[in-house]
Amino acid sequence: MAVIALCAAQGSPGVTTTALGLAFAWPHDVLVVDADPTGSSAVMAGWLRGRAPQSSGLIDLAFTTGPLREAVDSHTMPLDSAGRVEFLPGPQSPAQALACRDLWAPLRAALADQGTRGRDVIVDAGQLGLPGSPRPLLDGADLTLLVTRTHLPAVAGARAWAETVVREQPWRNPGLLLVGPGNPYGARNMSQVLGLPVIATVAHDPATAAVYHRGEQPPRYLGWRWPRRRFETSALVRSLRAASTAISTHLNQAPSRAPIARTPVTGAPSSRPATTASPGTNQASTSQPGTSQEVTS
């Protein structure tokens, strides 16, 4: 059993949507922890559509006097009818996130104990560098993934953080999770430029992502109700399943932390067209080494 932390360098690449989607694609029980220091309560407002009152969460753990492991269980809530996906609500404001700063280190140990009951943990750590950021959770996770899109502004935004991770090695097991690979850069390019291995990719599929992001149940598709089977076979859902398998495989193989040779970003994308998926295919599987645009001058 493992703790996987997801974070972003800048903007909104889809950390919360990806964390939630991975949880529902996970092969066994999982706990999703909202540690986003912005206090956006994205899952409460999105997936749960504001219909479930947030009566407890991380802020309560910050003031608990009993064993933290038992307290975690008492403040979670189910996100599915089977209770396979549990959720620990996060801070509701930046001020609450700051109040949790002394909680992150002991919470790291409590989350690691979730493995004794056969449950993995996925942490939504939000954007890096903000006050109240859960750095001990990022540093101590079994796998910490920097979530990023693959266009040039995203590469530029992620690069400074990736350099820090490669140079200082604060994370035990760092990697990249790409959203929309091949738009325009592929996994090989992103890994070379940022110096971190690409562990998994997920498709850029806004229609399906709205189910996780806004709680649409079900969405409408071309004027007709979207059948459940269409959702299950969508590019995003299929890529989330593949990503969960890739993450599990990576953890089981205990990868080396040796840095990857890096390629400088010295100019705009070349004019060679990026590989794109045909309608109904998994965009995450269409970007192969050498087929997407190179990051060159």
KADAUR-V152636 format. One record per residue. N is the residue number from 1. RES is the residue in one small letter. D_FIRST is the distance of its C-alpha to the first C-alpha in Angstrom with 2 decimals. Layout:
N&RES&D_FIRST ; N&RES&D_FIRST
//
This chain:
1&m&0.00 ; 2&a&3.80 ; 3&v&7.28 ; 4&i&9.88 ; 5&a&13.47 ; 6&l&16.50 ; 7&c&20.04 ; 8&a&23.59 ; 9&a&26.56 ; 10&q&29.21 ; 11&g&30.37 ; 12&s&28.31 ; 13&p&26.54 ; 14&g&24.36 ; 15&v&21.25 ; 16&t&21.08 ; 17&t&22.02 ; 18&t&19.44 ; 19&a&16.58 ; 20&l&17.86 ; 21&g&18.53 ; 22&l&15.10 ; 23&a&13.75 ; 24&f&16.36 ; 25&a&15.71 ; 26&w&11.96 ; 27&p&11.63 ; 28&h&9.99 ; 29&d&9.99 ; 30&v&9.55 ; 31&l&11.27 ; 32&v&13.74 ; 33&v&15.30 ; 34&d&18.85 ; 35&a&19.64 ; 36&d&22.54 ; 37&p&25.37 ; 38&t&28.07 ; 39&g&27.51 ; 40&s&28.07 ; 41&s&26.05 ; 42&a&25.73 ; 43&v&23.53 ; 44&m&25.92 ; 45&a&28.92 ; 46&g&27.62 ; 47&w&25.32 ; 48&l&26.67 ; 49&r&30.12 ; 50&g&30.96 ; 51&r&31.38 ; 52&a&28.81 ; 53&p&29.91 ; 54&q&27.54 ; 55&s&28.32 ; 56&s&25.45 ; 57&g&22.61 ; 58&l&21.68 ; 59&i&25.31 ; 60&d&25.32 ; 61&l&22.41 ; 62&a&24.55 ; 63&f&27.21 ; 64&t&25.42 ; 65&t&26.65 ; 66&g&24.28 ; 67&p&20.77 ; 68&l&18.66 ; 69&r&15.59 ; 70&e&17.95 ; 71&a&19.70 ; 72&v&16.77 ; 73&d&16.64 ; 74&s&20.42 ; 75&h&20.68 ; 76&t&18.46 ; 77&m&20.11 ; 78&p&19.36 ; 79&l&20.04 ; 80&d&20.60 ; 81&s&22.66 ; 82&a&19.99 ; 83&g&17.83 ; 84&r&14.75 ; 85&v&14.72 ; 86&e&15.23 ; 87&f&16.90 ; 88&l&17.72 ; 89&p&21.14 ; 90&g&22.10 ; 91&p&25.44 ; 92&q&28.49 ; 93&s&30.53 ; 94&p&30.49 ; 95&a&32.01 ; 96&q&29.11 ; 97&a&26.73 ; 98&l&28.90 ; 99&a&28.75 ; 100&c&24.96 ; 101&r&25.21 ; 102&d&24.88 ; 103&l&21.84 ; 104&w&19.49 ; 105&a&18.97 ; 106&p&18.28 ; 107&l&16.14 ; 108&r&13.84 ; 109&a&13.25 ; 110&a&13.06 ; 111&l&10.37 ; 112&a&8.22 ; 113&d&9.09 ; 114&q&7.75 ; 115&g&4.60 ; 116&t&7.71 ; 117&r&8.87 ; 118&g&6.47 ; 119&r&6.31 ; 120&d&5.16 ; 121&v&8.13 ; 122&i&11.02 ; 123&v&13.81 ; 124&d&17.36 ; 125&a&19.12 ; 126&g&22.40 ; 127&q&25.07 ; 128&l&25.08 ; 129&g&27.93 ; 130&l&28.73 ; 131&p&29.56 ; 132&g&26.67 ; 133&s&24.07 ; 134&p&20.65 ; 135&r&20.80 ; 136&p&18.61 ; 137&l&15.66 ; 138&l&16.61 ; 139&d&17.19 ; 140&g&14.09 ; 141&a&11.42 ; 142&d&9.34 ; 143&l&11.51 ; 144&t&14.68 ; 145&l&16.76 ; 146&l&20.45 ; 147&v&21.55 ; 148&t&25.15 ; 149&r&27.85 ; 150&t&29.92 ; 151&h&33.46 ; 152&l&35.37 ; 153&p&35.10 ; 154&a&31.30 ; 155&v&31.38 ; 156&a&33.77 ; 157&g&31.71 ; 158&a&28.45 ; 159&r&30.24 ; 160&a&30.90 ; 161&w&27.31 ; 162&a&26.18 ; 163&e&28.88 ; 164&t&27.66 ; 165&v&24.08 ; 166&v&25.55 ; 167&r&28.16 ; 168&e&26.44 ; 169&q&22.83 ; 170&p&21.41 ; 171&w&18.00 ; 172&r&15.66 ; 173&n&14.94 ; 174&p&17.36 ; 175&g&18.32 ; 176&l&20.28 ; 177&l&19.80 ; 178&l&23.28 ; 179&v&24.84 ; 180&g&27.85 ; 181&p&27.91 ; 182&g&31.48 ; 183&n&33.08 ; 184&p&34.66 ; 185&y&32.46 ; 186&g&30.03 ; 187&a&26.77 ; 188&r&28.73 ; 189&n&31.05 ; 190&m&28.43 ; 191&s&26.52 ; 192&q&29.83 ; 193&v&31.09 ; 194&l&28.07 ; 195&g&26.97 ; 196&l&23.28 ; 197&p&21.56 ; 198&v&21.16 ; 199&i&17.60 ; 200&a&18.39 ; 201&t&21.41 ; 202&v&22.31 ; 203&a&25.84 ; 204&h&28.33 ; 205&d&29.25 ; 206&p&30.76 ; 207&a&31.82 ; 208&t&28.39 ; 209&a&26.76 ; 210&a&29.21 ; 211&v&27.42 ; 212&y&24.35 ; 213&h&26.48 ; 214&r&29.38 ; 215&g&28.26 ; 216&e&30.94 ; 217&q&30.86 ; 218&p&32.07 ; 219&p&33.74 ; 220&r&37.17 ; 221&y&37.73 ; 222&l&41.29 ; 223&g&42.82 ; 224&w&41.03 ; 225&r&38.02 ; 226&w&34.97 ; 227&p&33.88 ; 228&r&30.27 ; 229&r&30.15 ; 230&r&31.25 ; 231&f&28.37 ; 232&e&25.83 ; 233&t&27.52 ; 234&s&28.06 ; 235&a&27.29 ; 236&l&24.68 ; 237&v&22.69 ; 238&r&22.85 ; 239&s&21.79 ; 240&l&18.79 ; 241&r&17.65 ; 242&a&18.37 ; 243&a&16.59 ; 244&s&13.26 ; 245&t&13.79 ; 246&a&14.92 ; 247&i&12.03 ; 248&s&9.54 ; 249&t&12.33 ; 250&h&12.86 ; 251&l&9.51 ; 252&n&9.97 ; 253&q&13.50 ; 254&a&13.14 ; 255&p&16.11 ; 256&s&19.10 ; 257&r&20.10 ; 258&a&23.72 ; 259&p&25.50 ; 260&i&26.97 ; 261&a&30.75 ; 262&r&31.87 ; 263&t&34.65 ; 264&p&36.76 ; 265&v&37.40 ; 266&t&41.19 ; 267&g&42.34 ; 268&a&41.91 ; 269&p&40.36 ; 270&s&42.56 ; 271&s&44.47 ; 272&r&42.70 ; 273&p&41.15 ; 274&a&37.38 ; 275&t&35.86 ; 276&t&35.43 ; 277&a&34.05 ; 278&s&36.45 ; 279&p&36.22 ; 280&g&33.37 ; 281&t&31.39 ; 282&n&28.00 ; 283&q&28.92 ; 284&a&25.65 ; 285&s&26.73 ; 286&t&30.33 ; 287&s&30.03 ; 288&q&30.33 ; 289&p&31.20 ; 290&g&34.86 ; 291&t&35.45 ; 292&s&34.83 ; 293&q&37.03 ; 294&e&36.91 ; 295&v&36.77 ; 296&t&40.09 ; 297&s&43.29
//
